[in-house]
Amino acid sequence: MSGKKIAIIGGGNLGSAIAKGLLKSGFSKAAEITVTKRNTSTLKDLKEQGVQVESDNAKAISQADVVVVALKPYNVKEVLSELRASFDAKKQILISVVTGVFLDDLEKITLPGLPIFRAMPNTAIAIQESITCICGRNATEEQNHYVKEMFDQLGVSVNIDEKLMDAATVLGACGIAYALRFIRASIQGGIEIGFDARTANLIVAQTVKGAAELLIKEKRHPEEEIDKVTTPKGCTIAGLNEMEHQGFSSSLIKGITASMDKIIKG
């Protein structure tokens, strides 16, 4: 299914990052991508790479095989309702990367039977290192495969039930902030024990990257790797135990559940 024409409706940070990632990965050619925005002057860098830049959403959709909706949540219903006539349920796929817009909502404001997907990436999509959670309906096996392959170009993707999409937002999208806060605190600790800020930043960032790669590439549980560096009466276990005494794991779990409560209750 390669070579499909992709229209990205909403050329903000996320929409532009998706376009750039698809180009860098070679998944799509520049001429196959159209990005829309009211003020197209901000898409100059994409235009210079050969991407089609358009202010007319209806025109972009009518010429596309795959429509990626990257609008602000409060704009989705109004914008897509006006574009209903531009969709073709027989030949198109609709992918929404908008938080809080459900599959039922998308189907009601577009066309019954239109293959629709929700995808929840995180900001690491800008460097093709996102984790993207996907759910969908009305799609063939081939269309499901295409959408997963598309987001695999932008990092790693996983299919989930829609009921877990809010949880995916917390763990994957909000999770970037949680990880960065841990990194920032570690850098501050590094400065206190003698490093300058730049060196501490590099050591901590690479250490966290290495830890993550161990889990991903070796398919290991974190405790397996922790056991390798916690020798009896050693400095690692002393530090870990002190962190736990201060509520490290508990505060992180509480933070995740607090974010989830905020999404549910609004």
Buried (B, 14 or more C-beta within 10 A) or exposed (E): EEEBBBBBBBBBEBBBBBBBBBBEEEBBBBEBBBBBBEEBEEBEEBBEEEBBBBEEBBBBBBEBBBBBBBBEEEEBBEBBEEBEEBBEBEEBBBBBBBBBBBBEBBBEBBBEEBBBBBBBBBBBBBEBBBBBBBBBBBBEEEBBEBBBEBBBBBBEBEEBEBEEBBBBBBBBBBBBEBBEEBBEEBBEEBBEEEBEEEEBBEBBBEEBEEEEEBEEEEEEEEEEBEEEEBEEEEEEBEEBEEEEEEEBEEEEEEBBEEBBEEBEEE
